[in-house]
């Protein structure tokens, strides 16, 4: 995982590894996926993407 000091400033230094995110156009949300096994992990309620998580390319 990425380092996050100092605590409480809301900033991340470095990227989150072994995770990616994909946009779901059906419900207009971003979904986080584990790149190791491909399972979906989390979904955002607002329309903003996850911070520090790379986006998957469309095929």
Long-range contacts (C-beta under 8 A, 24 or more apart in sequence): 2-52, 12-51, 12-52, 14-52, 15-52, 15-53, 15-54, 16-50, 16-52, 16-53, 16-54, 19-53, 19-54, 20-53, 20-54, 20-55, 20-56, 21-49, 21-50, 21-53, 21-54, 21-55, 21-56, 22-55, 22-56, 23-49, 23-55
